[in-house]
């Protein structure tokens, strides 16, 4: 029986091993990158705004959901809020007020 590298209907496709994945050459996708010239304060400010938006969207969805899904969404909103607080604290250390 010939050793055919292509999977057939009778043989499922082999899942690549970690060694296969590490050996695969990677090229960076430049479609979505963060400008490496941006300063830390700008990056943190953008992260803070993104987290605030995610929190609002999650809370809005939680308001329209019931049961355990609502509890899960409220938990996710709390984690987002904690991240937002941490980013704000980092911003305070970069540019302390007064």
MOPAC internal coordinates of N, CA, C and O (Angstrom, degrees):
PM7 1SCF
backbone

  N    0.0000 0     0.00 0     0.00 0    0    0    0
  C    1.4463 1     0.00 0     0.00 0    1    0    0
  C    1.5233 1   108.95 1     0.00 0    2    1    0
  O    1.2310 1   119.19 1   -54.51 1    3    2    1
  N    1.3283 1   119.14 1   125.49 1    3    2    1
  C    1.4612 1   121.23 1  -177.46 1    5    3    2
  C    1.5189 1   110.90 1   -69.28 1    6    5    3
  O    1.2310 1   121.13 1   -30.56 1    7    6    5
  N    1.3354 1   115.44 1   149.44 1    7    6    5
  C    1.4581 1   122.11 1   178.66 1    9    7    6
  C    1.5294 1   107.92 1   -88.04 1   10    9    7
  O    1.2310 1   120.75 1   -81.63 1   11   10    9
  N    1.3026 1   116.17 1    98.37 1   11   10    9
  C    1.4497 1   121.78 1  -177.99 1   13   11   10
  C    1.5232 1   108.61 1   -95.23 1   14   13   11
  O    1.2310 1   119.75 1   -54.95 1   15   14   13
  N    1.3405 1   118.07 1   125.05 1   15   14   13
  C    1.4603 1   120.47 1  -176.66 1   17   15   14
  C    1.5274 1   112.74 1   -76.53 1   18   17   15
  O    1.2310 1   119.99 1   159.55 1   19   18   17
  N    1.3143 1   117.63 1   -20.45 1   19   18   17
  C    1.4596 1   120.30 1   178.66 1   21   19   18
  C    1.5210 1   109.98 1   -81.17 1   22   21   19
  O    1.2310 1   120.32 1   -43.53 1   23   22   21
  N    1.3577 1   117.00 1   136.47 1   23   22   21
  C    1.4628 1   118.44 1   176.87 1   25   23   22
  C    1.5225 1   110.74 1   -69.60 1   26   25   23
  O    1.2310 1   121.12 1   -31.67 1   27   26   25
  N    1.3059 1   115.47 1   148.33 1   27   26   25
  C    1.4558 1   121.19 1   176.21 1   29   27   26
  C    1.5153 1   108.19 1  -111.31 1   30   29   27
  O    1.2310 1   121.03 1     0.85 1   31   30   29
  N    1.3067 1   115.63 1  -179.15 1   31   30   29
  C    1.4598 1   119.29 1   178.27 1   33   31   30
  C    1.5201 1   110.99 1   -65.32 1   34   33   31
  O    1.2310 1   120.46 1   152.58 1   35   34   33
  N    1.3402 1   116.73 1   -27.42 1   35   34   33
  C    1.4590 1   120.77 1  -178.05 1   37   35   34
  C    1.5284 1   112.78 1   -84.61 1   38   37   35
  O    1.2310 1   119.91 1   155.79 1   39   38   37
  N    1.3454 1   117.78 1   -24.21 1   39   38   37
  C    1.4643 1   121.00 1  -178.54 1   41   39   38
  C    1.5218 1   109.53 1  -118.03 1   42   41   39
  O    1.2310 1   120.19 1   -57.68 1   43   42   41
  N    1.3033 1   117.25 1   122.32 1   43   42   41
  C    1.4675 1   119.79 1  -178.91 1   45   43   42
  C    1.5295 1   110.69 1   -69.82 1   46   45   43
  O    1.2310 1   120.87 1   -21.98 1   47   46   45
  N    1.3230 1   115.94 1   158.02 1   47   46   45
  C    1.4579 1   121.19 1   177.87 1   49   47   46
  C    1.5272 1   109.33 1   -67.84 1   50   49   47
  O    1.2310 1   120.92 1   -44.41 1   51   50   49
  N    1.3362 1   115.85 1   135.59 1   51   50   49
  C    1.4578 1   121.19 1  -178.27 1   53   51   50
  C    1.5256 1   109.85 1   -73.24 1   54   53   51
  O    1.2310 1   120.43 1   -44.33 1   55   54   53
  N    1.3301 1   116.78 1   135.67 1   55   54   53
  C    1.4551 1   121.90 1   176.51 1   57   55   54
  C    1.5223 1   107.87 1   -78.67 1   58   57   55
  O    1.2310 1   119.71 1   -51.51 1   59   58   57
  N    1.3435 1   118.17 1   128.49 1   59   58   57
  C    1.4552 1   119.37 1  -178.28 1   61   59   58
  C    1.5242 1   111.87 1   -66.03 1   62   61   59
  O    1.2310 1   121.10 1   -35.86 1   63   62   61
  N    1.3177 1   115.50 1   144.14 1   63   62   61
  C    1.4679 1   120.62 1   178.20 1   65   63   62
  C    1.5237 1   109.18 1   -80.90 1   66   65   63
  O    1.2310 1   120.84 1   -10.26 1   67   66   65
  N    1.3340 1   116.00 1   169.74 1   67   66   65
  C    1.4624 1   120.87 1   176.99 1   69   67   66
  C    1.5225 1   110.11 1   -60.72 1   70   69   67
  O    1.2310 1   120.24 1   143.26 1   71   70   69
  N    1.3377 1   117.14 1   -36.74 1   71   70   69
  C    1.4720 1   121.04 1   178.59 1   73   71   70
  C    1.5295 1   110.00 1   -64.68 1   74   73   71
  O    1.2310 1   120.24 1   139.73 1   75   74   73
  N    1.3415 1   117.15 1   -40.27 1   75   74   73
  C    1.4675 1   120.58 1   177.28 1   77   75   74
  C    1.5276 1   110.45 1   -60.77 1   78   77   75
  O    1.2310 1   121.00 1   135.63 1   79   78   77
  N    1.3271 1   115.70 1   -44.37 1   79   78   77
  C    1.4623 1   120.79 1  -177.77 1   81   79   78
  C    1.5272 1   110.48 1   -64.91 1   82   81   79
  O    1.2310 1   120.17 1   135.41 1   83   82   81
  N    1.3539 1   117.28 1   -44.59 1   83   82   81
  C    1.4601 1   120.95 1   179.70 1   85   83   82
  C    1.5272 1   111.46 1   -65.63 1   86   85   83
  O    1.2310 1   119.98 1   148.48 1   87   86   85
  N    1.3178 1   117.65 1   -31.52 1   87   86   85
  C    1.4664 1   121.72 1  -178.07 1   89   87   86
  C    1.5265 1   112.49 1   -79.06 1   90   89   87
  O    1.2310 1   120.00 1   165.69 1   91   90   89
  N    1.3240 1   117.61 1   -14.31 1   91   90   89
  C    1.4620 1   120.81 1  -178.89 1   93   91   90
  C    1.5238 1   109.68 1   -75.64 1   94   93   91
  O    1.2310 1   120.29 1   -56.54 1   95   94   93
  N    1.3360 1   117.04 1   123.46 1   95   94   93
  C    1.4708 1   118.53 1   178.50 1   97   95   94
  C    1.5249 1   110.64 1   -63.83 1   98   97   95
  O    1.2310 1   120.76 1   -40.18 1   99   98   97
  N    1.3022 1   116.16 1   139.82 1   99   98   97
  C    1.4611 1   121.32 1  -178.79 1  101   99   98
  C    1.5229 1   110.43 1  -113.76 1  102  101   99
  O    1.2310 1   121.09 1   -41.10 1  103  102  101
  N    1.3030 1   115.53 1   138.90 1  103  102  101
  C    1.4527 1   120.54 1   172.30 1  105  103  102
  C    1.5208 1   107.04 1  -120.03 1  106  105  103
  O    1.2310 1   121.10 1   -41.12 1  107  106  105
  N    1.3142 1   115.51 1   138.88 1  107  106  105
  C    1.4509 1   119.67 1  -179.29 1  109  107  106
  C    1.5169 1   110.12 1   -72.03 1  110  109  107
  O    1.2310 1   121.15 1   -44.27 1  111  110  109
  N    1.3068 1   115.41 1   135.73 1  111  110  109
  C    1.4572 1   121.33 1   173.82 1  113  111  110
  C    1.5221 1   106.63 1   -85.76 1  114  113  111
  O    1.2310 1   120.37 1   -56.52 1  115  114  113
  N    1.3024 1   116.90 1   123.48 1  115  114  113
  C    1.4594 1   120.21 1  -176.81 1  117  115  114
  C    1.5161 1   112.40 1   -96.49 1  118  117  115
  O    1.2310 1   120.76 1  -169.04 1  119  118  117
  N    1.3300 1   116.15 1    10.96 1  119  118  117
  C    1.4506 1   118.95 1  -179.75 1  121  119  118
  C    1.5346 1   111.00 1   -69.84 1  122  121  119
  O    1.2310 1   120.57 1   136.68 1  123  122  121
  N    1.3167 1   116.51 1   -43.32 1  123  122  121
  C    1.4580 1   121.14 1  -178.22 1  125  123  122
  C    1.5205 1   108.71 1  -126.09 1  126  125  123
  O    1.2310 1   120.78 1   -85.56 1  127  126  125
  N    1.3091 1   116.12 1    94.44 1  127  126  125
  C    1.4561 1   119.62 1   177.99 1  129  127  126
  C    1.5148 1   109.41 1  -129.24 1  130  129  127
  O    1.2310 1   121.07 1   -23.88 1  131  130  129
  N    1.3109 1   115.55 1   156.12 1  131  130  129
  C    1.4548 1   121.01 1   173.22 1  133  131  130
  C    1.5219 1   106.30 1   -93.81 1  134  133  131
  O    1.2310 1   121.16 1   -50.68 1  135  134  133
  N    1.2927 1   115.39 1   129.32 1  135  134  133
  C    1.4552 1   121.00 1  -178.60 1  137  135  134
  C    1.5291 1   109.82 1   -56.32 1  138  137  135
  O    1.2310 1   119.79 1   -62.59 1  139  138  137
  N    1.3400 1   118.01 1   117.41 1  139  138  137
  C    1.4629 1   120.37 1  -177.80 1  141  139  138
  C    1.5270 1   113.03 1   -66.41 1  142  141  139
  O    1.2310 1   119.78 1   168.23 1  143  142  141
  N    1.3269 1   118.03 1   -11.77 1  143  142  141
  C    1.4628 1   120.91 1   179.75 1  145  143  142
  C    1.5216 1   113.21 1   -88.88 1  146  145  143
  O    1.2310 1   119.88 1   175.00 1  147  146  145
  N    1.3359 1   117.84 1    -5.00 1  147  146  145
  C    1.4665 1   120.11 1   179.39 1  149  147  146
  C    1.5213 1   110.19 1   -70.10 1  150  149  147
  O    1.2310 1   121.29 1   -37.23 1  151  150  149
  N    1.3234 1   115.14 1   142.77 1  151  150  149
  C    1.4589 1   119.34 1   179.05 1  153  151  150
  C    1.5341 1   110.08 1   -81.52 1  154  153  151
  O    1.2310 1   121.24 1   -17.78 1  155  154  153
  N    1.3165 1   115.22 1   162.22 1  155  154  153
  C    1.4702 1   122.13 1  -176.49 1  157  155  154
  C    1.5248 1   111.38 1   -58.96 1  158  157  155
  O    1.2310 1   119.82 1   138.84 1  159  158  157
  N    1.3137 1   117.95 1   -41.16 1  159  158  157
  C    1.4663 1   120.83 1  -178.43 1  161  159  158
  C    1.5270 1   111.42 1   -61.53 1  162  161  159
  O    1.2310 1   120.27 1   137.98 1  163  162  161
  N    1.3322 1   117.09 1   -42.02 1  163  162  161
  C    1.4684 1   120.99 1   178.50 1  165  163  162
  C    1.5252 1   110.72 1   -64.79 1  166  165  163
  O    1.2310 1   120.67 1   136.01 1  167  166  165
  N    1.3420 1   116.32 1   -43.99 1  167  166  165
  C    1.4638 1   120.03 1   178.82 1  169  167  166
  C    1.5256 1   111.30 1   -61.86 1  170  169  167
  O    1.2310 1   120.15 1   135.96 1  171  170  169
  N    1.3239 1   117.33 1   -44.04 1  171  170  169
  C    1.4591 1   120.71 1   179.89 1  173  171  170
  C    1.5221 1   111.51 1   -66.56 1  174  173  171
  O    1.2310 1   120.34 1   140.91 1  175  174  173
  N    1.3281 1   116.95 1   -39.09 1  175  174  173
  C    1.4700 1   120.03 1   178.28 1  177  175  174
  C    1.5175 1   110.42 1   -62.69 1  178  177  175
  O    1.2310 1   120.33 1   138.20 1  179  178  177
  N    1.3366 1   116.97 1   -41.80 1  179  178  177
  C    1.4644 1   120.22 1   178.31 1  181  179  178
  C    1.5313 1   110.44 1   -66.14 1  182  181  179
  O    1.2310 1   120.41 1   138.71 1  183  182  181
  N    1.3309 1   116.81 1   -41.29 1  183  182  181
  C    1.4682 1   120.35 1   178.16 1  185  183  182
  C    1.5218 1   110.36 1   -61.15 1  186  185  183
  O    1.2310 1   120.59 1   139.06 1  187  186  185
  N    1.3211 1   116.48 1   -40.94 1  187  186  185
  C    1.4669 1   120.71 1   179.50 1  189  187  186
  C    1.5269 1   111.04 1   -62.46 1  190  189  187
  O    1.2310 1   120.60 1   134.95 1  191  190  189
  N    1.3334 1   116.47 1   -45.05 1  191  190  189
  C    1.4647 1   120.31 1   178.81 1  193  191  190
  C    1.5228 1   111.55 1   -64.80 1  194  193  191
  O    1.2310 1   120.27 1   140.92 1  195  194  193
  N    1.3162 1   117.10 1   -39.08 1  195  194  193
  C    1.4691 1   120.73 1   178.19 1  197  195  194
  C    1.5169 1   111.19 1   -64.52 1  198  197  195
  O    1.2310 1   120.69 1   137.13 1  199  198  197
  N    1.3412 1   116.29 1   -42.87 1  199  198  197
  C    1.4664 1   120.21 1   178.43 1  201  199  198
  C    1.5257 1   111.22 1   -65.27 1  202  201  199
  O    1.2310 1   120.18 1   140.37 1  203  202  201
  N    1.3235 1   117.26 1   -39.63 1  203  202  201
  C    1.4669 1   120.53 1   178.20 1  205  203  202
  C    1.5336 1   110.14 1   -62.59 1  206  205  203
  O    1.2310 1   120.41 1   138.07 1  207  206  205
  N    1.3324 1   116.83 1   -41.93 1  207  206  205
  C    1.4712 1   120.15 1   178.40 1  209  207  206
  C    1.5212 1   111.14 1   -65.02 1  210  209  207
  O    1.2310 1   120.49 1   136.69 1  211  210  209
  N    1.3300 1   116.66 1   -43.31 1  211  210  209
  C    1.4634 1   120.46 1   178.69 1  213  211  210
  C    1.5193 1   110.66 1   -61.96 1  214  213  211
  O    1.2310 1   120.36 1   142.25 1  215  214  213
  N    1.3342 1   116.92 1   -37.75 1  215  214  213
  C    1.4608 1   120.93 1   179.27 1  217  215  214
  C    1.5289 1   110.63 1   -64.69 1  218  217  215
  O    1.2310 1   120.18 1   135.51 1  219  218  217
  N    1.3265 1   117.26 1   -44.49 1  219  218  217
  C    1.4639 1   120.98 1   179.09 1  221  219  218
  C    1.5328 1   110.46 1   -62.03 1  222  221  219
  O    1.2310 1   120.31 1   135.06 1  223  222  221
  N    1.3421 1   117.01 1   -44.94 1  223  222  221
  C    1.4640 1   120.10 1   179.95 1  225  223  222
  C    1.5275 1   111.64 1   -63.26 1  226  225  223
  O    1.2310 1   120.69 1   139.35 1  227  226  225
  N    1.3296 1   116.29 1   -40.65 1  227  226  225
  C    1.4651 1   120.22 1  -179.67 1  229  227  226
  C    1.5241 1   110.97 1   -66.92 1  230  229  227
  O    1.2310 1   120.57 1   137.02 1  231  230  229
  N    1.3288 1   116.52 1   -42.98 1  231  230  229
  C    1.4744 1   119.58 1   178.93 1  233  231  230
  C    1.5263 1   110.80 1   -65.17 1  234  233  231
  O    1.2310 1   120.21 1   141.25 1  235  234  233
  N    1.3354 1   117.20 1   -38.75 1  235  234  233
  C    1.4675 1   120.75 1   177.83 1  237  235  234
  C    1.5234 1   110.35 1   -61.47 1  238  237  235
  O    1.2310 1   120.71 1   135.44 1  239  238  237
  N    1.3154 1   116.25 1   -44.56 1  239  238  237
  C    1.4650 1   120.09 1   178.73 1  241  239  238
  C    1.5303 1   111.02 1   -66.54 1  242  241  239
  O    1.2310 1   120.14 1   141.07 1  243  242  241
  N    1.3241 1   117.34 1   -38.93 1  243  242  241
  C    1.4692 1   121.10 1   178.72 1  245  243  242
  C    1.5270 1   110.87 1   -62.61 1  246  245  243
  O    1.2310 1   120.41 1   144.31 1  247  246  245
  N    1.3411 1   116.81 1   -35.69 1  247  246  245
  C    1.4707 1   120.36 1   179.42 1  249  247  246
  C    1.5240 1   112.17 1   -65.09 1  250  249  247
  O    1.2310 1   120.39 1   156.65 1  251  250  249
  N    1.3405 1   116.86 1   -23.35 1  251  250  249
  C    1.4656 1   120.89 1  -179.03 1  253  251  250
  C    1.5225 1   112.52 1  -103.34 1  254  253  251
  O    1.2310 1   120.35 1  -168.07 1  255  254  253
  N    1.3390 1   116.94 1    11.93 1  255  254  253
  C    1.4555 1   122.02 1  -176.52 1  257  255  254
  C    1.5203 1   109.05 1  -122.83 1  258  257  255
  O    1.2310 1   120.71 1   -26.47 1  259  258  257
  N    1.3261 1   116.25 1   153.53 1  259  258  257
  C    1.4610 1   121.03 1   179.00 1  261  259  258
  C    1.5188 1   110.56 1  -126.10 1  262  261  259
  O    1.2310 1   121.17 1   -15.97 1  263  262  261
  N    1.3183 1   115.37 1   164.03 1  263  262  261
  C    1.4605 1   121.54 1   172.75 1  265  263  262
  C    1.5170 1   113.97 1    74.34 1  266  265  263
  O    1.2310 1   121.41 1    30.15 1  267  266  265
  N    1.3382 1   114.91 1  -149.85 1  267  266  265
  C    1.4598 1   120.25 1  -175.11 1  269  267  266
  C    1.5315 1   111.91 1   -67.03 1  270  269  267
  O    1.2310 1   119.78 1   151.09 1  271  270  269
  N    1.3189 1   118.03 1   -28.91 1  271  270  269
  C    1.4678 1   120.21 1   176.89 1  273  271  270
  C    1.5229 1   110.54 1   -64.36 1  274  273  271
  O    1.2310 1   120.54 1   142.31 1  275  274  273
  N    1.3264 1   116.58 1   -37.69 1  275  274  273
  C    1.4717 1   120.37 1   177.25 1  277  275  274
  C    1.5145 1   109.96 1   -64.50 1  278  277  275
  O    1.2310 1   120.50 1   136.45 1  279  278  277
  N    1.3162 1   116.64 1   -43.55 1  279  278  277
  C    1.4666 1   120.21 1   179.16 1  281  279  278
  C    1.5231 1   110.97 1   -62.07 1  282  281  279
  O    1.2310 1   120.58 1   140.03 1  283  282  281
  N    1.3250 1   116.50 1   -39.97 1  283  282  281
  C    1.4649 1   120.33 1   177.98 1  285  283  282
  C    1.5185 1   110.59 1   -63.14 1  286  285  283
  O    1.2310 1   120.24 1   134.77 1  287  286  285
  N    1.3286 1   117.15 1   -45.23 1  287  286  285
  C    1.4625 1   120.66 1   179.00 1  289  287  286
  C    1.5260 1   111.68 1   -63.08 1  290  289  287
  O    1.2310 1   120.26 1   141.09 1  291  290  289
  N    1.3225 1   117.12 1   -38.91 1  291  290  289
  C    1.4614 1   119.87 1   177.46 1  293  291  290
  C    1.5304 1   110.68 1   -65.08 1  294  293  291
  O    1.2310 1   120.28 1   143.08 1  295  294  293
  N    1.3264 1   117.07 1   -36.92 1  295  294  293
  C    1.4643 1   120.91 1   176.20 1  297  295  294
  C    1.5211 1   111.26 1   -65.47 1  298  297  295
  O    1.2310 1   120.29 1   138.21 1  299  298  297
  N    1.3292 1   117.04 1   -41.79 1  299  298  297
  C    1.4637 1   121.03 1   177.33 1  301  299  298
  C    1.5268 1   110.01 1   -63.06 1  302  301  299
  O    1.2310 1   120.41 1   137.83 1  303  302  301
  N    1.3233 1   116.82 1   -42.17 1  303  302  301
  C    1.4665 1   120.74 1   178.34 1  305  303  302
  C    1.5263 1   110.75 1   -60.94 1  306  305  303
  O    1.2310 1   120.29 1   141.97 1  307  306  305
  N    1.3269 1   117.04 1   -38.03 1  307  306  305
  C    1.4644 1   120.32 1   179.18 1  309  307  306
  C    1.5352 1   110.41 1   -66.44 1  310  309  307
  O    1.2310 1   120.03 1   138.34 1  311  310  309
  N    1.3250 1   117.54 1   -41.66 1  311  310  309
  C    1.4670 1   120.81 1   178.13 1  313  311  310
  C    1.5334 1   109.84 1   -63.20 1  314  313  311
  O    1.2310 1   120.22 1   137.61 1  315  314  313
  N    1.3258 1   117.19 1   -42.39 1  315  314  313
  C    1.4650 1   121.15 1   177.26 1  317  315  314
  C    1.5189 1   109.92 1   -60.77 1  318  317  315
  O    1.2310 1   120.60 1   135.61 1  319  318  317
  N    1.3247 1   116.45 1   -44.39 1  319  318  317
  C    1.4599 1   121.28 1  -179.98 1  321  319  318
  C    1.5282 1   111.19 1   -61.57 1  322  321  319
  O    1.2310 1   120.20 1   139.75 1  323  322  321
  N    1.3195 1   117.21 1   -40.25 1  323  322  321
  C    1.4676 1   120.45 1   177.86 1  325  323  322
  C    1.5265 1   110.73 1   -64.12 1  326  325  323
  O    1.2310 1   120.23 1   140.75 1  327  326  325
  N    1.3208 1   117.16 1   -39.25 1  327  326  325
  C    1.4628 1   120.63 1   176.06 1  329  327  326
  C    1.5134 1   111.53 1   -63.87 1  330  329  327
  O    1.2310 1   120.75 1   139.16 1  331  330  329
  N    1.3250 1   116.17 1   -40.84 1  331  330  329
  C    1.4605 1   120.69 1   178.20 1  333  331  330
  C    1.5278 1   110.88 1   -62.91 1  334  333  331
  O    1.2310 1   120.50 1   138.47 1  335  334  333
  N    1.3216 1   116.65 1   -41.53 1  335  334  333
  C    1.4684 1   120.06 1   177.55 1  337  335  334
  C    1.5295 1   111.52 1   -63.12 1  338  337  335
  O    1.2310 1   120.24 1   139.44 1  339  338  337
  N    1.3231 1   117.15 1   -40.56 1  339  338  337
  C    1.4629 1   120.99 1   179.29 1  341  339  338
  C    1.5303 1   110.81 1   -64.78 1  342  341  339
  O    1.2310 1   120.22 1   137.99 1  343  342  341
  N    1.3328 1   117.18 1   -42.01 1  343  342  341
  C    1.4638 1   120.27 1   178.61 1  345  343  342
  C    1.5251 1   109.98 1   -65.38 1  346  345  343
  O    1.2310 1   119.92 1   138.22 1  347  346  345
  N    1.3142 1   117.75 1   -41.78 1  347  346  345
  C    1.4619 1   120.65 1   177.69 1  349  347  346
  C    1.5218 1   111.49 1   -61.46 1  350  349  347
  O    1.2310 1   120.50 1   140.34 1  351  350  349
  N    1.3318 1   116.66 1   -39.66 1  351  350  349
  C    1.4654 1   119.97 1   178.05 1  353  351  350
  C    1.5243 1   110.13 1   -63.96 1  354  353  351
  O    1.2310 1   120.22 1   138.87 1  355  354  353
  N    1.3318 1   117.19 1   -41.13 1  355  354  353
  C    1.4700 1   120.86 1   177.58 1  357  355  354
  C    1.5333 1   110.03 1   -61.97 1  358  357  355
  O    1.2310 1   120.35 1   138.60 1  359  358  357
  N    1.3365 1   116.93 1   -41.40 1  359  358  357
  C    1.4608 1   120.31 1   177.00 1  361  359  358
  C    1.5226 1   111.37 1   -62.63 1  362  361  359
  O    1.2310 1   120.44 1   140.46 1  363  362  361
  N    1.3324 1   116.76 1   -39.54 1  363  362  361
  C    1.4695 1   120.37 1   177.79 1  365  363  362
  C    1.5240 1   111.34 1   -60.59 1  366  365  363
  O    1.2310 1   120.37 1   142.83 1  367  366  365
  N    1.3320 1   116.90 1   -37.17 1  367  366  365
  C    1.4707 1   120.31 1   179.68 1  369  367  366
  C    1.5363 1   111.27 1   -71.86 1  370  369  367
  O    1.2310 1   120.27 1   149.85 1  371  370  369
  N    1.3320 1   117.09 1   -30.15 1  371  370  369
  C    1.4566 1   119.60 1   178.43 1  373  371  370
  C    1.5204 1   112.30 1   -74.52 1  374  373  371
  O    1.2310 1   120.97 1   142.46 1  375  374  373
  N    1.3141 1   115.76 1   -37.54 1  375  374  373
  C    1.4729 1   120.85 1  -176.72 1  377  375  374
  C    1.5208 1   109.35 1  -136.80 1  378  377  375
  O    1.2310 1   119.88 1  -105.81 1  379  378  377
  N    1.3490 1   117.84 1    74.19 1  379  378  377
  C    1.4612 1   119.14 1  -177.76 1  381  379  378
  C    1.5317 1   111.21 1   -64.76 1  382  381  379
  O    1.2310 1   121.78 1   -38.73 1  383  382  381
  N    1.3317 1   114.20 1   141.27 1  383  382  381
  C    1.4619 1   120.57 1  -179.84 1  385  383  382
  C    1.5265 1   107.49 1   -82.07 1  386  385  383
  O    1.2310 1   121.09 1   -50.22 1  387  386  385
  N    1.3150 1   115.52 1   129.78 1  387  386  385
  C    1.3428 1   125.73 1   172.44 1  389  387  386
  C    1.3402 1   145.43 1    43.34 1  390  389  387
  O    1.2310 1   120.10 1   180.00 1  391  390  389

